[in-house]
Amino acid sequence: MRMKRLYFSLIIFSIIFLLVVFNPRRTIVLAMITGGLVVSPEGSDILFHYCFGNGDTLHLKPGYFQQSPVIRKAMKGMKPGQEKVIWVHQPDDWRLSYSLNGFNLRCEKDYYLVYQYIQFDTTGKVFTRLNLGFTTIKVYDNIVHAFDCTPFMAVARIPRKSL
């Protein structure tokens, strides 16, 4: 049993070592996807789908979006047929900013639709600040293109009766 655990640990260490040495950009993106599972599951889903998906629409669970203070504030006073473009100031809602920013909010009769076309910058000029608690770091959006990424539409449908 002990030998099996040692063998498994050695394999995991070797894989991580090879990723870091031969492609640190991919390692960083994979770390962001993994860390995002805790910090912003929606952001993690979006990043994973962008790097490994086929371009199909990603339907996000509405749970956090209906609780987001930024989205709740934007919904106030909206009537069916009305639409807004929402930009998130990161300190107002870090979790939302890691998933969607510059997204549309449309009010329908029975639901609100939150959506954004996801296509990360390739120029190296656009960045996201990652809040690590003790500091923030800039991560340039083009880092994700270490993978063969495919743009897509991300959508969350929030029932109006749930609010």
Steps between C-alpha positions, in 0.01 A plus 500: 500500500779740593684423178183563299455844663865587434464392136183709458667805659798462271276491193309813610824684580646402161194624312503833684875536450470438126213747467691772682826443315363455150196726504466734798217695331283188484584424861386848606172466309435156648573644848249781432235248395566290810517795741189645342301198612519648851512875433269533199352173371330691217834651393661157517223352281545781246878469489482120466238524222706762314817289514348156444148551363371486145331841477156386615303735724589455866191504723608616845308424819313815609570458874774756551378737229166549677689579824761732350466852642601648164236307306229555764562875487490499118168306500318763704235673297560294184191417298453219244680579177754728668870420467817641660873450457659452843865563584624374835743697715694210651484604869119519468477129412825309456326170431287642219798685350689170466221355288323774305581864443358714229195272493140558398200483730161467332166496677239262362148429624596203719879528534811713472762393250867560581726438203838580348690388195827362637810571296818584689740768381800387296697827495650478848353839594191388697538356848302380798600566858499189715434574867719266705381642832833650599570654159367521146685395188445582134441206270488588132201350321706368211663242728202268440600469136767252609212265415305479174207713622156531345273803558144435617191657657459471879141525625327495838122511528365640829132435569324824602291319762819396683584859590 
